[in-house]
Amino acid sequence: MNYGINIWGNDNYIIEDGKLKLNTLSKPALVDIVKDIREKGHTGPLLFRFPHLIKKQINLVYNYFGRAIKEFEYKGKFQALYPLKVNQFPNFVKNIVELGKEYNYGLEAGSKAELLLAMSYNNPKAPITVNGFKDKEMIALGFIASEMGYNITLTIEGLNELKTIIETSKKRFGCVPNIGLRVRLHSVGAGAWAKSGGINSKFGLTSTELISAVKLLEENSLIEKFSMIHFHIGSQITEIPPVKKALREAGNIYAELKKLGAVNLSSINLGGGLAIEYSAHENMLFRNYTLSEYTNDVVYLLKEIALKKDVSEPDIFIESGRYIAAHHAVLVAPVLELFSGEYSQIKLIKKDNPPLIQELYDLYSTINKNNALEFLHDSIDHMESLLTLFDLGYIDLQDRSNTEVLVNLIIKKAVILLKDKHYKELISIQERVQERYLVNFSIFQSMPDFWGLNQHFPIMPLDKLDEKPTRAASIWDITCDSDGEIGFNPKNPLFLHDVYLSRDDYFLGFFLVGAYQEVLGMKHNLFTHPTEVTINITKTGYDIENLIEAQSICDIFEDLDYNIDEIKNNLKSKIQNSKLIDIDTKKHIIKEVDILLNDNGYLKNEEYR
């Protein structure tokens, strides 16, 4: 079973010798990298960053736009920028700046903090765009970036921002940043973020405001600084028709603004939205177009409009962050427990058992390939009857326990016996008695979009891939919240292996988590960002770089503005005042608490051995 890597994997992974391997250079197995790092003492969840996957996505975008420009003899240029809001962690941002240097790959900022990051790390010749609402300070920062020599464009979200730019230009030193106008399109995207576009969207200027903006720029001798229009119709756009509709609308706005006197208007910024495929199943695809189709449509449509309107073909800018960032990060977490792990054998303790339980035992003892499906149905029926008898007080707790164990064992046997069959009925039954895998991570910290938006991420074990998985899997995280669960979905099923954790480690990989998940992650239950590590693949193996341990509990307390000394003193005082323990024991406990405060809050696997 390949868990859909042919669908979502982007040719980044292969399965060999039962292990998931990176499909580049020495092709190391992820499970071997995990074990290597765990031997160094890092036993909690791990976040891997793979720079070669960042580079691959940048190359793909530039190469496909380059092909389309050449094919259609397009006269404009192509330029991409990375929106910092997608992932601002330094081990990613520094990598993306370095890896994008040959293309002058730029950065997009949406806040003062992000703009300062861009000004600090951006390549000197690479562009910067600034989106979002701006005050005088943020606009002043844009001027400072221009004065530093950056090719920066401030995208105007409202006329008041433009007026502030005009006022600021009169007070500073002559280096005025480029000016972009965000246009409010009627066109909308498709998918969960469709509301980002449309006439009622949060950002952008109406047609009337666009005309007013051009007049303001002319009246204040800044029309030559107006170089770009910008639009955005949503993140993770699942279909291509909305993109084409928006392009036609934006292309015509571009042409009309040129005719209104925008002499240096030369660029259209499409914003983000270029989708990736998250699905592991052919029948539930998230995206219905290819990168080739996207780039060809963009270039062809803008050329067609420019020719029709008799204006120059615009330079094309995009700010697609998800497409660049998502693939590069993989979360790996160990399974701590299988909650039906104790159902390994049955021993009927009572001498006299209720007839239905004896029948269940007979079903378990005599099940075979020919009668497996029939016995499955019978066992489920018996379980329902026995649970009803328990509710009515006719059987006791030991009988109920025997019922649960026997039915679970029958299902296990039946699944193995019928593993070569594709019974929809079997999946439905497994949904009722699924295996619950307790995994050492927090959904709220590491995959908040699953909790908040029901965004599914590819999940698969890192090894045992030469064995058929037989357990319908429900994944539980270690938080105390009932929402911290990825339940079994028969329409999008996940099957995992029946493993003996007392003997073997079992690691799950959660893929495509490099976009938004880290920056949106919550300190729910005060769990922290996992230990992260950059892995550079070489011809002979791999190098482990920039390992950053998960924050300690003390660090988290400090983030929440607790006084750490106060917490330590309170704990020490209460231990010392305890009348239940002697002085030497108190000293020992104080040391124990200090060690725990300086460790992270994830669980230690040794406790489950």
C-alpha positions as semicolon CSV with decimal commas, in nm:
position;residue;x (nm);y (nm);z (nm)
1;M;0,000;0,000;0,000
2;N;0,148;0,338;-0,099
3;Y;-0,092;0,570;0,093
4;G;-0,147;0,784;-0,218
5;I;0,209;0,914;-0,258
6;N;0,151;0,893;-0,633
7;I;-0,124;1,154;-0,583
8;W;0,009;1,398;-0,321
9;G;0,377;1,306;-0,310
10;N;0,490;1,516;-0,609
11;D;0,747;1,244;-0,689
12;N;0,929;1,335;-0,365
13;Y;0,910;0,988;-0,208
14;I;0,949;0,624;-0,301
15;I;0,884;0,300;-0,113
16;E;1,170;0,050;-0,103
17;D;1,238;-0,239;0,133
18;G;0,918;-0,160;0,319
19;K;1,040;0,193;0,406
20;L;0,941;0,540;0,287
21;K;1,246;0,703;0,130
22;L;1,326;1,046;-0,009
23;N;1,345;1,025;-0,386
24;T;1,670;1,214;-0,431
25;L;2,046;1,146;-0,430
26;S;2,125;0,880;-0,164
27;K;1,752;0,815;-0,104
28;P;1,763;0,785;0,276
29;A;1,470;0,630;0,462
30;L;1,278;0,871;0,685
31;V;1,256;0,613;0,961
32;D;1,637;0,585;0,968
33;I;1,670;0,964;1,003
34;V;1,416;0,955;1,287
35;K;1,604;0,682;1,473
36;D;1,932;0,867;1,425
37;I;1,789;1,181;1,588
38;R;1,615;0,988;1,865
39;E;1,946;0,826;1,958
40;K;2,066;1,179;2,033
41;G;1,794;1,210;2,296
42;H;1,508;1,377;2,105
43;T;1,213;1,146;2,162
44;G;0,907;1,366;2,108
45;P;0,752;1,471;1,778
46;L;0,999;1,596;1,515
47;L;0,949;1,848;1,237
48;F;1,177;1,780;0,940
49;R;1,264;2,053;0,691
50;F;1,398;1,944;0,352
51;P;1,560;2,236;0,164
52;H;1,577;2,041;-0,161
53;L;1,196;2,037;-0,169
54;I;1,186;2,416;-0,132
55;K;1,429;2,450;-0,422
56;K;1,227;2,205;-0,630
57;Q;0,904;2,406;-0,593
58;I;1,077;2,736;-0,678
59;N;1,230;2,576;-0,986
60;L;0,897;2,433;-1,097
61;V;0,719;2,769;-1,079
62;Y;0,990;2,958;-1,268
63;N;1,045;2,682;-1,524
64;Y;0,677;2,643;-1,612
65;F;0,618;3,017;-1,641
66;G;0,937;3,039;-1,848
67;R;0,806;2,770;-2,085
68;A;0,470;2,942;-2,124
69;I;0,634;3,281;-2,191
70;K;0,853;3,122;-2,457
71;E;0,568;2,922;-2,615
72;F;0,335;3,220;-2,648
73;E;0,615;3,469;-2,730
74;Y;0,505;3,678;-2,436
75;K;0,687;4,009;-2,399
76;G;0,638;4,056;-2,025
77;K;0,856;3,903;-1,754
78;F;0,773;3,669;-1,466
79;Q;0,856;3,728;-1,100
80;A;0,755;3,534;-0,788
81;L;0,752;3,642;-0,425
82;Y;0,709;3,441;-0,107
83;P;0,442;3,569;0,137
84;L;0,597;3,559;0,483
85;K;0,261;3,497;0,653
86;V;0,270;3,136;0,528
87;N;0,570;3,040;0,743
88;Q;0,796;3,290;0,921
89;F;1,022;3,041;1,102
90;P;1,390;3,133;1,049
91;N;1,506;2,790;0,929
92;F;1,255;2,819;0,648
93;V;1,286;3,190;0,563
94;K;1,667;3,187;0,552
95;N;1,660;2,879;0,330
96;I;1,407;3,022;0,089
97;V;1,601;3,346;0,049
98;E;1,923;3,156;-0,023
99;L;1,762;2,899;-0,252
100;G;1,575;3,164;-0,451
101;K;1,876;3,388;-0,505
102;E;1,940;3,288;-0,868
103;Y;1,585;3,394;-0,962
104;N;1,580;3,710;-0,746
105;Y;1,290;3,544;-0,572
106;G;1,133;3,814;-0,353
107;L;0,938;3,846;-0,029
108;E;0,590;3,975;0,046
109;A;0,511;4,133;0,384
110;G;0,175;4,197;0,546
111;S;0,277;4,362;0,873
112;K;0,550;4,584;1,019
113;A;0,727;4,283;1,168
114;E;0,721;4,093;0,838
115;L;0,843;4,400;0,650
116;L;1,137;4,433;0,887
117;L;1,217;4,064;0,828
118;A;1,204;4,120;0,451
119;M;1,429;4,427;0,478
120;S;1,675;4,227;0,688
121;Y;1,696;3,907;0,480
122;N;1,578;3,977;0,124
123;N;1,831;3,949;-0,156
124;P;1,939;4,301;-0,263
125;K;1,806;4,274;-0,619
126;A;1,489;4,084;-0,529
127;P;1,157;4,271;-0,508
128;I;0,949;4,327;-0,195
129;T;0,574;4,381;-0,197
130;V;0,376;4,505;0,101
131;N;0,009;4,411;0,135
132;G;-0,249;4,459;0,408
133;F;-0,361;4,767;0,596
134;K;-0,090;5,022;0,674
135;D;-0,044;5,309;0,915
136;K;0,208;5,595;0,892
137;E;0,481;5,389;1,056
138;M;0,443;5,098;0,815
139;I;0,443;5,333;0,517
140;A;0,753;5,503;0,658
141;L;0,918;5,160;0,676
142;G;0,839;5,117;0,306
143;F;1,016;5,443;0,232
144;I;1,315;5,331;0,441
145;A;1,333;5,009;0,237
146;S;1,336;5,216;-0,080
147;E;1,607;5,437;0,066
148;M;1,808;5,120;0,139
149;G;1,795;5,043;-0,233
150;Y;1,519;4,781;-0,237
151;N;1,277;4,747;-0,527
152;I;0,971;4,773;-0,303
153;T;0,605;4,816;-0,394
154;L;0,348;4,937;-0,140
155;T;0,011;4,794;-0,239
156;I;-0,267;5,036;-0,150
157;E;-0,576;4,890;0,018
158;G;-0,762;5,222;0,054
159;L;-0,739;5,585;-0,053
160;N;-0,633;5,698;0,294
161;E;-0,318;5,489;0,258
162;L;-0,243;5,661;-0,071
163;K;-0,287;6,001;0,092
164;T;-0,042;5,897;0,366
165;I;0,212;5,795;0,100
166;I;0,172;6,134;-0,065
167;E;0,222;6,315;0,268
168;T;0,523;6,099;0,355
169;S;0,686;6,158;0,014
170;K;0,695;6,531;0,086
171;K;0,879;6,481;0,418
172;R;1,144;6,222;0,332
173;F;1,452;6,203;0,114
174;G;1,333;6,155;-0,243
175;C;1,336;5,772;-0,261
176;V;0,967;5,698;-0,309
177;P;0,869;5,329;-0,321
178;N;0,673;5,191;-0,612
179;I;0,298;5,206;-0,567
180;G;0,054;4,925;-0,636
181;L;-0,324;4,939;-0,626
182;R;-0,521;4,641;-0,496
183;V;-0,827;4,599;-0,718
184;R;-1,155;4,466;-0,586
185;L;-1,273;4,216;-0,845
186;H;-1,622;4,079;-0,889
187;S;-1,461;3,741;-0,956
188;V;-1,430;3,495;-0,669
189;G;-1,219;3,184;-0,622
190;A;-1,323;2,829;-0,539
191;G;-1,273;2,635;-0,219
192;A;-1,258;2,716;0,152
193;W;-1,106;3,062;0,096
194;A;-1,333;3,181;-0,189
195;K;-1,451;3,477;0,019
196;S;-1,102;3,630;-0,024
197;G;-1,226;3,757;-0,359
198;G;-1,543;3,919;-0,484
199;I;-1,695;4,262;-0,453
200;N;-1,751;4,217;-0,078
201;S;-1,397;4,100;-0,005
202;K;-1,193;4,255;0,275
203;F;-0,935;4,426;0,053
204;G;-0,915;4,634;-0,263
205;L;-1,035;4,946;-0,441
206;T;-1,359;4,971;-0,636
207;S;-1,358;5,106;-0,992
208;T;-1,453;5,452;-0,864
209;E;-1,170;5,445;-0,610
210;L;-0,922;5,334;-0,877
211;I;-1,007;5,636;-1,088
212;S;-0,976;5,863;-0,783
213;A;-0,638;5,706;-0,700
214;V;-0,500;5,777;-1,047
215;K;-0,615;6,141;-1,022
216;L;-0,454;6,177;-0,678
217;L;-0,126;6,041;-0,810
218;E;-0,135;6,275;-1,110
219;E;-0,216;6,579;-0,896
220;N;0,079;6,502;-0,667
221;S;0,328;6,413;-0,941
222;L;0,354;6,050;-0,833
223;I;0,181;5,883;-1,129
224;E;0,519;5,753;-1,250
225;K;0,554;5,551;-0,928
226;F;0,231;5,360;-0,997
227;S;0,365;5,036;-1,145
228;M;0,144;4,745;-1,035
229;I;-0,212;4,630;-0,984
230;H;-0,278;4,344;-0,746
231;F;-0,565;4,103;-0,691
232;H;-0,624;3,790;-0,485
233;I;-0,918;3,552;-0,515
234;G;-0,832;3,301;-0,244
235;S;-0,586;3,050;-0,106
236;Q;-0,578;2,689;-0,233
237;I;-0,791;2,760;-0,542
238;T;-0,926;2,421;-0,640
239;E;-1,047;2,497;-0,994
240;I;-0,899;2,686;-1,290
241;P;-1,214;2,862;-1,430
242;P;-1,228;3,122;-1,146
243;V;-0,862;3,208;-1,213
244;K;-0,934;3,266;-1,582
245;K;-1,238;3,480;-1,504
246;A;-1,036;3,693;-1,260
247;L;-0,753;3,730;-1,510
248;R;-0,988;3,864;-1,777
249;E;-1,130;4,115;-1,531
250;A;-0,790;4,224;-1,399
251;G;-0,640;4,235;-1,749
252;N;-0,907;4,474;-1,868
253;I;-0,866;4,692;-1,557
254;Y;-0,491;4,704;-1,629
255;A;-0,553;4,817;-1,987
256;E;-0,807;5,082;-1,885
257;L;-0,577;5,226;-1,618
258;K;-0,297;5,251;-1,877
259;K;-0,531;5,451;-2,097
260;L;-0,620;5,676;-1,803
261;G;-0,258;5,792;-1,786
262;A;-0,078;5,529;-1,575
263;V;0,231;5,554;-1,794
264;N;0,454;5,325;-1,588
265;L;0,194;5,065;-1,495
266;S;0,369;4,750;-1,610
267;S;0,278;4,463;-1,374
268;I;-0,016;4,250;-1,266
269;N;0,021;4,068;-0,936
270;L;-0,205;3,762;-0,916
271;G;-0,151;3,718;-0,543
272;G;-0,155;3,363;-0,409
273;G;-0,390;3,072;-0,450
274;L;-0,190;2,818;-0,653
275;A;-0,311;2,491;-0,501
276;I;-0,141;2,169;-0,401
277;E;-0,296;1,824;-0,377
278;Y;-0,361;1,705;-0,022
279;S;-0,569;1,399;-0,102
280;A;-0,446;1,040;-0,078
281;H;-0,747;0,909;-0,273
282;E;-0,833;0,947;-0,642
283;N;-1,201;0,994;-0,564
284;M;-1,143;1,295;-0,336
285;L;-0,903;1,527;-0,521
286;F;-0,859;1,883;-0,393
287;R;-0,723;2,031;-0,719
288;N;-0,837;1,976;-1,076
289;Y;-0,559;2,146;-1,272
290;T;-0,185;2,116;-1,326
291;L;0,089;2,376;-1,292
292;S;0,132;2,361;-1,670
293;E;-0,236;2,443;-1,725
294;Y;-0,221;2,727;-1,472
295;T;0,088;2,893;-1,622
296;N;-0,032;2,852;-1,982
297;D;-0,372;3,004;-1,903
298;V;-0,221;3,301;-1,718
299;V;0,025;3,388;-1,993
300;Y;-0,214;3,325;-2,283
301;L;-0,503;3,525;-2,138
302;L;-0,292;3,827;-2,045
303;K;-0,131;3,829;-2,390
304;E;-0,474;3,805;-2,555
305;I;-0,613;4,100;-2,355
306;A;-0,303;4,315;-2,414
307;L;-0,325;4,258;-2,789
308;K;-0,696;4,328;-2,796
309;K;-0,661;4,648;-2,591
310;D;-0,339;4,753;-2,768
311;V;-0,131;4,789;-2,451
312;S;0,201;4,641;-2,347
313;E;0,199;4,289;-2,209
314;P;0,235;4,318;-1,830
315;D;0,501;4,160;-1,615
316;I;0,344;3,878;-1,416
317;F;0,391;3,857;-1,039
318;I;0,260;3,582;-0,814
319;E;0,270;3,539;-0,434
320;S;0,199;3,169;-0,400
321;G;0,323;3,061;-0,058
322;R;0,141;2,733;-0,002
323;Y;0,273;2,588;-0,327
324;I;0,631;2,671;-0,229
325;A;0,621;2,590;0,143
326;A;0,383;2,299;0,205
327;H;0,595;2,014;0,067
328;H;0,916;2,099;0,250
329;A;0,805;2,002;0,604
330;V;0,714;1,662;0,746
331;L;0,592;1,606;1,101
332;V;0,697;1,269;1,245
333;A;0,547;1,143;1,569
334;P;0,569;0,807;1,746
335;V;0,264;0,597;1,830
336;L;0,253;0,553;2,207
337;E;-0,034;0,311;2,249
338;L;-0,300;0,107;2,069
339;F;-0,607;0,115;2,285
340;S;-0,720;-0,232;2,193
341;G;-0,369;-0,368;2,242
342;E;-0,487;-0,567;2,542
343;Y;-0,724;-0,765;2,318
344;S;-0,459;-1,014;2,216
345;Q;-0,625;-1,324;2,359
346;I;-0,943;-1,430;2,537
347;K;-0,978;-1,625;2,855
348;L;-1,331;-1,678;2,978
349;I;-1,285;-1,643;3,351
350;K;-1,636;-1,744;3,450
351;K;-1,741;-2,110;3,455
352;D;-2,090;-2,032;3,334
353;N;-2,115;-1,770;3,059
354;P;-2,430;-1,629;2,899
355;P;-2,523;-1,823;2,584
356;L;-2,447;-1,528;2,350
357;I;-2,096;-1,495;2,489
358;Q;-2,038;-1,867;2,442
359;E;-2,159;-1,825;2,084
360;L;-1,912;-1,539;2,034
361;Y;-1,635;-1,763;2,163
362;D;-1,739;-2,036;1,918
363;L;-1,741;-1,783;1,633
364;Y;-1,390;-1,673;1,727
365;S;-1,268;-2,033;1,747
366;T;-1,412;-2,150;1,416
367;I;-1,392;-1,846;1,187
368;N;-1,226;-1,911;0,851
369;K;-1,200;-1,753;0,507
370;N;-1,528;-1,899;0,386
371;N;-1,743;-1,787;0,677
372;A;-1,554;-1,472;0,784
373;L;-1,805;-1,214;0,656
374;E;-2,102;-1,407;0,796
375;F;-1,936;-1,445;1,136
376;L;-1,849;-1,076;1,136
377;H;-2,217;-0,988;1,098
378;D;-2,315;-1,237;1,367
379;S;-2,059;-1,100;1,613
380;I;-2,176;-0,742;1,566
381;D;-2,538;-0,850;1,622
382;H;-2,440;-1,042;1,936
383;M;-2,250;-0,742;2,069
384;E;-2,554;-0,514;2,031
385;S;-2,772;-0,767;2,211
386;L;-2,522;-0,818;2,493
387;L;-2,475;-0,444;2,550
388;T;-2,852;-0,410;2,576
389;L;-2,859;-0,695;2,831
390;F;-2,591;-0,514;3,032
391;D;-2,792;-0,191;3,032
392;L;-3,093;-0,388;3,161
393;G;-2,884;-0,550;3,436
394;Y;-2,898;-0,909;3,306
395;I;-2,521;-0,954;3,257
396;D;-2,230;-0,823;3,465
397;L;-1,915;-0,618;3,391
398;Q;-1,702;-0,930;3,330
399;D;-1,954;-1,041;3,067
400;R;-1,936;-0,700;2,903
401;S;-1,556;-0,717;2,901
402;N;-1,563;-1,062;2,740
403;T;-1,802;-0,927;2,476
404;E;-1,572;-0,636;2,385
405;V;-1,262;-0,854;2,368
406;L;-1,423;-1,132;2,164
407;V;-1,581;-0,899;1,908
408;N;-1,254;-0,710;1,866
409;L;-1,065;-1,036;1,812
410;I;-1,322;-1,163;1,564
411;I;-1,294;-0,841;1,363
412;K;-0,915;-0,868;1,369
413;K;-0,930;-1,225;1,242
414;A;-1,192;-1,143;0,978
415;V;-0,996;-0,848;0,842
416;I;-0,687;-1,067;0,801
417;L;-0,885;-1,347;0,638
418;L;-1,060;-1,105;0,400
419;K;-0,762;-0,879;0,334
420;D;-0,759;-0,963;-0,038
421;K;-1,125;-0,867;-0,072
422;H;-1,261;-0,513;-0,118
423;Y;-1,580;-0,528;0,078
424;K;-1,735;-0,184;0,142
425;E;-1,924;-0,359;0,418
426;L;-1,595;-0,450;0,585
427;I;-1,490;-0,083;0,599
428;S;-1,826;0,009;0,746
429;I;-1,786;-0,253;1,021
430;Q;-1,432;-0,141;1,093
431;E;-1,560;0,211;1,141
432;R;-1,767;0,083;1,433
433;V;-1,477;-0,097;1,600
434;Q;-1,174;0,096;1,484
435;E;-0,826;0,088;1,628
436;R;-0,731;0,400;1,825
437;Y;-0,368;0,505;1,790
438;L;-0,239;0,740;2,060
439;V;0,026;0,957;1,890
440;N;0,276;1,182;2,067
441;F;0,180;1,520;1,919
442;S;-0,084;1,794;1,938
443;I;-0,319;1,852;1,646
444;F;-0,380;2,206;1,769
445;Q;-0,008;2,286;1,767
446;S;0,103;2,106;1,451
447;M;-0,206;2,078;1,226
448;P;-0,448;2,352;1,334
449;D;-0,615;2,362;0,991
450;F;-0,742;2,008;1,048
451;W;-0,916;2,122;1,366
452;G;-1,030;2,460;1,235
453;L;-1,108;2,392;0,868
454;N;-1,126;2,013;0,839
455;Q;-0,825;2,033;0,609
456;H;-0,697;1,678;0,566
457;F;-0,325;1,606;0,543
458;P;-0,161;1,291;0,403
459;I;-0,070;1,047;0,681
460;M;0,130;0,727;0,654
461;P;0,367;0,504;0,855
462;L;0,736;0,535;0,775
463;D;0,801;0,162;0,758
464;K;0,626;-0,178;0,743
465;L;0,514;-0,070;0,396
466;D;0,574;-0,419;0,259
467;E;0,303;-0,547;0,497
468;K;-0,067;-0,495;0,437
469;P;-0,220;-0,267;0,702
470;T;-0,540;-0,413;0,840
471;R;-0,655;-0,177;1,116
472;A;-0,906;0,100;1,049
473;A;-0,722;0,384;1,218
474;S;-0,847;0,662;1,439
475;I;-0,563;0,889;1,552
476;W;-0,568;1,051;1,895
477;D;-0,327;1,324;1,997
478;I;-0,209;1,365;2,358
479;T;-0,415;1,674;2,442
480;C;-0,706;1,653;2,683
481;D;-0,944;1,787;2,415
482;S;-1,190;1,556;2,241
483;D;-1,132;1,752;1,918
484;G;-0,774;1,626;1,919
485;E;-0,868;1,329;1,704
486;I;-0,847;1,234;1,338
487;G;-1,133;0,991;1,314
488;F;-1,167;0,705;1,070
489;N;-1,351;0,820;0,757
490;P;-1,484;0,541;0,532
491;K;-1,485;0,782;0,236
492;N;-1,121;0,871;0,299
493;P;-0,999;0,567;0,495
494;L;-0,669;0,536;0,674
495;F;-0,544;0,185;0,751
496;L;-0,245;0,123;0,975
497;H;-0,062;-0,182;1,103
498;D;-0,139;-0,403;1,399
499;V;0,184;-0,345;1,590
500;Y;0,329;-0,457;1,921
501;L;0,467;-0,139;2,072
502;S;0,636;-0,324;2,357
503;R;0,862;-0,469;2,089
504;D;0,872;-0,225;1,796
505;D;0,860;0,150;1,739
506;Y;0,594;0,272;1,498
507;F;0,624;0,622;1,351
508;L;0,363;0,816;1,156
509;G;0,449;1,090;0,908
510;F;0,215;1,386;0,857
511;F;0,294;1,548;0,524
512;L;0,244;1,887;0,351
513;V;0,246;2,071;0,685
514;G;0,497;2,341;0,581
515;A;0,236;2,607;0,496
516;Y;0,046;2,794;0,769
517;Q;0,045;2,508;1,024
518;E;0,347;2,625;1,219
519;V;0,252;2,991;1,238
520;L;-0,112;2,915;1,322
521;G;-0,021;2,647;1,579
522;M;-0,175;2,703;1,921
523;K;-0,024;2,649;2,265
524;H;-0,327;2,436;2,351
525;N;-0,254;2,253;2,679
526;L;0,076;2,445;2,662
527;F;0,228;2,206;2,410
528;T;0,505;2,369;2,210
529;H;0,640;2,375;1,858
530;P;0,807;2,033;1,808
531;T;1,181;1,989;1,789
532;E;1,273;2,093;1,435
533;V;1,567;1,992;1,224
534;T;1,689;2,070;0,872
535;I;1,794;1,765;0,670
536;N;2,021;1,815;0,369
537;I;2,037;1,508;0,146
538;T;2,379;1,426;0,000
539;K;2,507;1,170;-0,250
540;T;2,625;0,947;0,032
541;G;2,366;1,010;0,304
542;Y;2,232;1,317;0,480
543;D;2,342;1,598;0,708
544;I;2,145;1,697;1,018
545;E;2,158;2,076;1,057
546;N;2,002;2,357;1,262
547;L;1,841;2,135;1,523
548;I;1,621;2,349;1,748
549;E;1,477;2,172;2,049
550;A;1,115;2,214;2,147
551;Q;1,063;2,490;2,400
552;S;1,079;2,396;2,764
553;I;0,782;2,436;2,995
554;C;0,961;2,736;3,147
555;D;0,988;2,895;2,800
556;I;0,616;2,851;2,744
557;F;0,538;3,009;3,082
558;E;0,756;3,305;2,988
559;D;0,575;3,339;2,653
560;L;0,252;3,372;2,850
561;D;0,412;3,640;3,071
562;Y;0,434;3,430;3,384
563;N;0,713;3,515;3,626
564;I;0,928;3,200;3,620
565;D;1,101;3,281;3,947
566;E;0,763;3,322;4,112
567;I;0,648;2,981;3,984
568;K;0,968;2,814;4,101
569;N;0,952;2,981;4,442
570;N;0,585;2,889;4,485
571;L;0,653;2,525;4,402
572;K;0,963;2,510;4,623
573;S;0,781;2,672;4,915
574;K;0,485;2,434;4,892
575;I;0,713;2,130;4,872
576;Q;0,914;2,250;5,173
577;N;0,594;2,317;5,371
578;S;0,461;1,967;5,308
579;K;0,422;1,767;5,628
580;L;0,398;1,434;5,444
581;I;0,765;1,401;5,347
582;D;1,103;1,435;5,517
583;I;1,378;1,691;5,439
584;D;1,587;1,464;5,213
585;T;1,277;1,367;5,014
586;K;1,185;1,734;4,977
587;K;1,527;1,811;4,828
588;H;1,490;1,523;4,584
589;I;1,141;1,635;4,475
590;I;1,257;1,996;4,425
591;K;1,529;1,868;4,187
592;E;1,271;1,655;4,003
593;V;1,039;1,952;3,954
594;D;1,327;2,168;3,830
595;I;1,417;1,906;3,568
596;L;1,056;1,887;3,451
597;L;1,027;2,266;3,425
598;N;1,327;2,272;3,195
599;D;1,202;1,992;2,970
600;N;0,929;2,011;2,704
601;G;0,579;1,883;2,774
602;Y;0,561;1,599;2,520
603;L;0,538;1,244;2,650
604;K;0,837;1,015;2,681
605;N;0,806;0,687;2,494
606;E;0,993;0,493;2,759
607;E;0,685;0,519;2,980
608;Y;0,496;0,304;2,730
609;R;0,747;0,019;2,717
